[in-house]
Amino acid sequence: MAPPDFEHVVKTIAADTNTPTETVSKMYVDVWAEYSDGARILDYLTVLVAKRVRENLRGVRQDRH
């Protein structure tokens, strides 16, 4: 289950990183599933997932150069 502000977070990351929304959305869902599996406290999960997606996108961009 994705957080209620999922679309806003995905659109923000996509705009900030100049990445297609579909790509960011898939990455976000994948990381969310990984992080939320077994998690009992979800308060900061949105922040942690967004941070990981941004880091992953930076890594992809650096690999292209």
VOMARVO-544097 format. One record per residue: y, z, x of N, C-alpha, C, O in turn; residue number from 0; residue in one letter. Coordinates in pm, 1 decimal, padded with zeros to 6 digits. Atoms other than C-alpha are relative to their C-alpha. Layout:
N
Y Z X Y Z X Y Z X Y Z X NUM A
...
***
This chain:
65
-00119.0 00000.0 00084.7 00000.0 00000.0 00000.0 00124.1 00000.0 00088.3 00135.8 00081.9 00179.4 0 M
-00123.2 00011.4 -00077.8 00339.3 -00102.4 00139.5 00106.8 00091.7 -00059.1 00100.8 00126.9 -00176.9 1 A
-00106.9 -00088.4 00048.4 00650.1 00115.8 00113.5 00089.1 -00071.1 -00100.4 00090.4 -00194.1 -00105.5 2 P
-00085.8 00061.0 00100.8 00899.8 00059.4 -00168.2 00109.0 -00090.1 00058.4 00149.6 -00186.1 -00007.1 3 P
-00106.4 00080.8 -00060.7 01163.1 -00083.8 00070.4 -00055.1 -00110.3 00090.6 00015.2 -00160.7 00178.2 4 D
00070.8 00098.7 -00081.5 00913.6 -00328.9 00221.0 00079.7 -00129.6 00016.1 00101.7 -00175.6 00128.1 5 F
-00069.5 00129.0 -00005.4 01105.9 -00646.0 00131.2 00130.3 00009.7 00078.8 00162.8 -00079.1 00157.6 6 E
-00127.5 -00018.5 -00072.0 01437.0 -00510.7 00260.7 -00023.9 00011.3 00150.9 00046.4 -00051.5 00230.1 7 H
00030.8 -00019.3 -00142.2 01284.2 -00400.9 00592.3 -00044.3 -00132.4 00062.1 00000.6 -00168.2 00171.0 8 V
00049.3 00128.2 -00051.9 01103.7 -00733.0 00638.1 00114.9 -00099.8 00016.3 00124.3 -00166.9 00119.1 9 V
-00112.9 00092.7 -00008.0 01418.6 -00935.5 00562.0 00094.6 00037.3 00113.9 00146.6 -00050.1 00183.2 10 K
-00088.2 -00046.1 -00107.2 01623.2 -00723.0 00802.1 -00057.8 -00034.5 00136.4 00012.9 -00086.1 00222.9 11 T
00064.7 00031.5 -00128.3 01373.4 -00760.9 01086.2 00001.6 -00150.7 00023.7 00029.7 -00196.0 00134.6 12 I
00001.4 00146.3 -00013.4 01343.8 -01134.9 01020.2 00137.6 -00051.7 00040.7 00148.4 -00137.1 00128.8 13 A
-00136.2 00043.9 -00033.4 01721.3 -01179.7 01031.4 00039.4 00043.4 00140.6 00098.8 -00034.4 00215.2 14 A
-00037.0 -00052.8 -00131.7 01765.4 -00960.7 01340.0 -00072.6 -00071.0 00114.1 -00018.7 -00084.6 00223.9 15 D
00080.7 00059.0 -00107.0 01490.4 -01135.4 01534.6 -00011.1 -00151.6 -00011.0 -00078.6 -00215.4 00069.8 16 T
00006.2 00144.3 00021.2 01540.5 -01489.7 01400.8 -00145.5 -00047.7 -00010.8 -00185.9 -00144.9 00053.1 17 N
00141.6 00028.1 00020.4 01176.9 -01494.8 01287.4 -00021.8 -00027.9 -00148.6 00040.2 00037.0 -00232.7 18 T
00026.0 00026.9 00142.0 01042.3 -01644.8 00963.1 -00047.4 00126.1 -00074.7 -00124.1 00205.9 -00020.9 19 P
00034.0 -00117.0 00080.3 01006.9 -01385.8 00686.1 -00150.8 00012.9 -00018.9 -00204.3 00123.7 -00019.6 20 T
00144.3 -00003.4 00020.4 00643.5 -01482.7 00631.6 -00071.5 00061.0 00121.1 -00167.2 00136.8 00105.4 21 E
00058.6 -00053.6 -00123.0 00559.8 -01401.4 00995.0 00021.3 00150.5 00008.7 -00071.3 00226.1 00037.9 22 T
-00033.0 -00142.5 -00005.6 00737.1 -01066.3 00983.4 -00078.6 00075.7 -00106.1 -00130.0 00184.4 -00079.9 23 V
00071.3 -00064.9 00109.8 00577.7 -00982.5 00648.7 -00146.1 00024.4 00036.3 -00198.4 00133.6 00014.3 24 S
00140.7 -00015.5 -00038.2 00225.5 -01044.0 00778.5 -00016.1 00106.3 00108.1 -00105.1 00191.0 00100.7 25 K
00007.1 -00099.4 -00107.3 00289.2 -00843.8 01094.2 00022.2 00140.9 -00055.9 -00047.9 00235.0 -00018.6 26 M
-00033.1 -00129.9 00057.1 00441.9 -00559.7 00892.3 -00117.3 00055.7 -00079.1 -00151.1 00173.3 -00065.7 27 Y
00115.0 -00043.1 00080.1 00147.6 -00544.5 00651.1 -00114.9 00042.2 00091.3 -00180.0 00143.6 00066.2 28 V
00108.4 -00032.2 -00093.3 -00100.5 -00546.7 00940.4 00024.8 00133.6 00070.8 -00064.7 00217.8 00078.8 29 D
-00032.8 -00123.9 -00071.2 00078.6 -00270.6 01133.4 -00000.1 00117.7 -00097.6 -00046.2 00226.5 -00063.4 30 V
-00000.8 -00106.6 00101.3 00130.8 -00067.7 00813.2 -00143.2 00045.7 -00028.2 -00170.0 00165.7 -00034.6 31 W
00140.0 -00033.4 00028.0 -00243.7 -00083.3 00740.3 -00059.8 00080.4 00115.4 -00131.4 00178.1 00093.7 32 A
00051.4 -00069.5 -00118.7 -00325.1 00024.8 01095.5 00054.8 00142.1 00008.5 -00020.7 00236.3 00032.4 33 E
-00064.7 -00130.7 -00015.2 -00075.8 00313.6 01099.8 -00029.8 00093.8 -00116.4 -00041.8 00214.8 -00096.7 34 Y
00017.6 -00086.9 00116.0 -00135.2 00440.2 00746.4 -00144.7 00042.1 -00021.1 -00171.6 00135.0 -00097.3 35 S
00141.6 -00033.6 00013.9 -00514.3 00449.0 00777.7 -00024.5 00142.9 00045.7 -00017.4 00173.0 00164.8 36 D
00027.9 -00139.7 -00031.2 -00595.5 00818.9 00760.0 00122.8 00086.5 00017.0 00110.8 00206.8 00040.1 37 G
-00122.5 -00078.7 -00017.5 -00232.1 00925.3 00783.3 00019.9 00092.2 -00119.7 00003.3 00051.9 -00234.9 38 A
-00026.0 -00095.3 00107.8 -00150.9 01235.7 00585.1 00148.9 00013.2 -00027.5 00188.9 00045.9 -00139.3 39 R
-00145.1 -00008.5 00015.7 00224.1 01232.4 00641.3 00055.9 -00140.6 00019.6 00039.3 -00201.6 00125.2 40 I
-00049.8 00137.4 -00003.3 00395.7 00904.8 00561.4 00152.3 -00007.3 00008.5 00209.6 -00115.8 -00001.5 41 L
-00146.3 -00006.1 00003.9 00759.7 01017.2 00584.2 00067.7 -00096.8 00096.9 00164.9 -00162.3 00059.3 42 D
-00065.6 00082.4 -00102.9 00845.7 00827.7 00903.6 -00076.5 -00128.1 00029.8 -00045.8 -00198.2 00126.2 43 Y
00084.9 00115.6 -00026.3 00586.4 00553.9 00878.3 00078.8 -00131.2 -00003.8 00054.0 -00220.5 00077.2 44 L
-00080.9 00121.9 00008.2 00839.4 00288.8 00774.5 00074.9 -00024.0 00130.3 00080.6 -00136.8 00179.3 45 T
-00075.4 00012.7 -00125.7 01046.8 00357.8 01086.4 -00092.9 -00039.3 00113.6 -00060.3 -00127.6 00192.9 46 V
00094.3 00027.9 -00108.2 00744.8 00355.2 01316.4 -00056.9 -00141.4 -00009.6 -00071.2 -00210.3 00091.4 47 L
00054.8 00134.9 00019.0 00601.1 00036.7 01166.7 00105.9 -00104.8 00034.5 00076.0 -00202.3 00103.4 48 V
-00107.6 00094.9 -00030.2 00937.7 -00143.8 01184.2 00021.9 -00009.6 00150.8 00041.8 -00118.5 00204.6 49 A
-00018.5 -00000.6 -00145.9 00974.3 -00039.1 01548.1 -00111.1 -00079.1 00068.9 -00083.9 -00157.8 00159.5 50 K
00112.5 00071.5 -00061.6 00626.9 -00169.4 01636.7 00008.8 -00149.9 -00025.5 -00018.5 -00229.6 00064.3 51 R
-00012.1 00142.4 00031.3 00685.5 -00501.1 01458.5 00107.6 -00063.4 00088.4 00087.6 -00172.1 00142.7 52 V
-00106.5 00052.1 -00087.4 01013.3 -00548.8 01648.5 -00049.8 -00012.5 00144.1 -00023.2 -00112.7 00210.4 53 R
00054.2 00005.4 -00136.9 00837.8 -00465.9 01977.6 -00098.4 -00115.2 00014.5 -00096.9 -00186.4 00114.9 54 E
00096.9 00109.9 -00004.3 00557.4 -00709.3 01896.8 00071.5 -00134.9 00002.0 00031.5 -00225.4 00075.2 55 N
-00075.0 00125.7 00002.1 00808.6 -00983.4 01817.3 00070.6 -00024.2 00132.7 00077.5 -00138.1 00178.9 56 L
-00062.2 00015.5 -00132.1 00993.4 -00918.8 02143.3 -00102.9 -00047.1 00101.7 -00072.9 -00131.3 00186.4 57 R
00107.2 00038.9 -00090.6 00663.1 -00951.3 02327.7 -00038.9 -00144.8 -00018.8 -00064.6 -00215.4 00078.7 58 G
00033.4 00139.9 00029.3 00586.3 -01281.3 02155.2 00107.5 -00090.9 00056.8 00076.8 -00193.8 00116.9 59 V
-00110.1 00081.2 -00049.9 00929.9 -01416.0 02243.1 -00000.7 -00005.9 00152.6 00026.5 -00111.5 00209.8 60 R
00001.7 -00001.7 -00146.2 00897.4 -01310.8 02607.8 -00114.9 -00084.2 00053.0 -00102.7 -00146.1 00158.7 61 Q
00113.8 00081.1 -00041.9 00557.0 -01479.3 02630.5 00031.1 -00149.9 -00006.3 -00027.3 -00228.7 00068.1 62 D
-00035.1 00141.7 00014.7 00713.5 -01809.4 02522.0 00087.6 -00048.9 00114.2 00090.0 -00168.6 00142.8 63 R
-00094.5 00040.6 -00104.8 00967.3 -01808.9 02806.9 -00065.3 -00005.1 00134.2 00000.0 -00037.4 00233.4 64 H
***
